[in-house]
């Protein structure tokens, strides 16, 4: 007894369904790109009031994420590359968000 789908034995989905899924995904991507373009570039007739989005995006481009060790007295260091990229100099005031990654204490298993 032969199956009409012998040449597609390993496929879980019929090829026409896979093609439909791919086309739907591509259309969704295009729609998202167009919506972002309208939002950021202000194109189209009805763009939402987002305030000064360029100022917010500019602030986001002036951020860095890195890991560092806490030194004696609770001091942390900003790596050279981050200081250079963000043009941070001695005496500048910066905002810091602390998220513990790993604790190195006696008695801890990790």
C-alpha positions as CSV (number, residue, x, y, z in Angstrom):
1,X,0.0,0.0,0.0
2,X,1.4,3.4,-1.0
3,X,0.7,6.7,0.5
4,X,0.2,9.7,-1.8
5,X,2.6,11.7,0.4
6,X,5.6,9.3,0.3
7,X,7.9,12.0,-0.9
8,X,6.9,14.2,2.0
9,X,7.2,11.6,4.8
10,X,9.2,13.8,7.2
11,X,6.9,16.9,6.9
12,X,4.5,17.6,9.8
13,X,2.7,20.3,7.8
14,X,1.5,20.2,4.2
15,X,3.6,22.5,2.0
16,X,0.7,24.8,1.1
17,X,0.1,25.4,4.8
18,X,3.8,26.2,5.4
19,X,3.7,28.7,2.5
20,X,0.6,30.4,4.0
21,X,2.3,30.6,7.4
22,X,5.4,32.2,5.8
23,X,3.3,34.7,3.8
24,X,1.4,35.7,6.9
25,X,4.6,36.1,8.8
26,X,6.1,38.3,6.1
27,X,2.9,40.4,5.9
28,X,3.0,40.9,9.7
29,X,6.6,42.0,9.5
30,X,5.8,44.5,6.7
31,X,2.9,45.9,8.7
32,X,5.1,46.3,11.8
33,X,7.8,48.1,9.8
34,X,5.3,50.4,8.3
35,X,3.7,51.2,11.7
36,X,7.2,51.9,13.2
37,X,8.1,54.1,10.2
38,X,4.8,56.1,10.6
39,X,5.4,56.4,14.4
40,X,9.1,57.5,14.2
41,X,9.1,59.4,10.9
42,X,5.7,61.0,11.3
43,X,4.4,59.8,7.9
44,X,0.8,59.1,7.3
45,X,-2.2,61.0,8.2
46,X,-2.8,59.8,11.7
47,X,0.3,59.4,13.9
48,X,-0.1,59.1,17.6
49,X,1.0,61.9,19.9
50,X,4.2,60.5,21.4
51,X,5.8,63.7,22.7
52,X,9.3,64.2,21.6
53,X,10.2,60.6,20.6
54,X,13.6,61.7,19.2
55,X,14.6,63.0,22.6
56,X,13.7,59.6,24.2
57,X,15.6,57.7,21.5
58,X,18.6,60.0,21.9
59,X,18.7,59.2,25.6
60,X,18.4,55.5,24.9
61,X,21.5,55.7,22.6
62,X,23.5,57.1,25.5
63,X,23.2,54.0,27.7
64,X,25.5,51.1,28.4
65,X,25.1,47.7,30.1
66,X,28.0,45.9,31.5
67,X,29.0,43.7,34.5
68,X,31.5,44.8,37.1
69,X,32.6,43.7,40.5
70,X,31.9,45.7,43.7
71,X,35.2,46.8,45.1
72,X,36.1,47.8,48.7
73,X,34.0,50.5,50.1
74,X,31.1,49.6,47.6
75,X,32.9,51.1,44.7
76,X,32.3,50.0,41.1
77,X,34.2,50.9,38.0
78,X,32.9,51.8,34.6
79,X,35.0,50.1,31.9
80,X,37.2,52.3,29.7
81,X,35.3,51.4,26.5
82,X,32.0,52.4,28.1
83,X,33.4,55.7,29.4
84,X,34.9,56.5,25.9
85,X,31.7,55.5,24.0
86,X,29.5,57.7,26.3
87,X,32.1,60.5,26.7
88,X,32.0,60.1,30.5
89,X,34.8,61.9,32.3
90,X,36.0,62.3,35.9
91,X,33.5,64.3,37.9
92,X,30.5,63.6,35.6
93,X,27.3,62.6,37.3
94,X,25.8,59.4,35.9
95,X,22.7,57.4,36.9
96,X,23.2,53.8,37.9
97,X,20.8,50.8,38.1
98,X,22.1,47.9,40.0
99,X,21.0,44.3,39.4
100,X,22.9,41.6,41.4
101,X,24.2,38.9,39.1
102,X,26.1,36.5,41.3
103,X,27.1,36.7,45.0
104,X,30.6,35.6,46.0
105,X,30.1,35.0,49.8
106,X,31.3,32.3,52.0
107,X,28.6,29.7,52.6
108,X,26.9,30.3,49.3
109,X,26.8,27.3,47.0
110,X,27.1,29.4,43.9
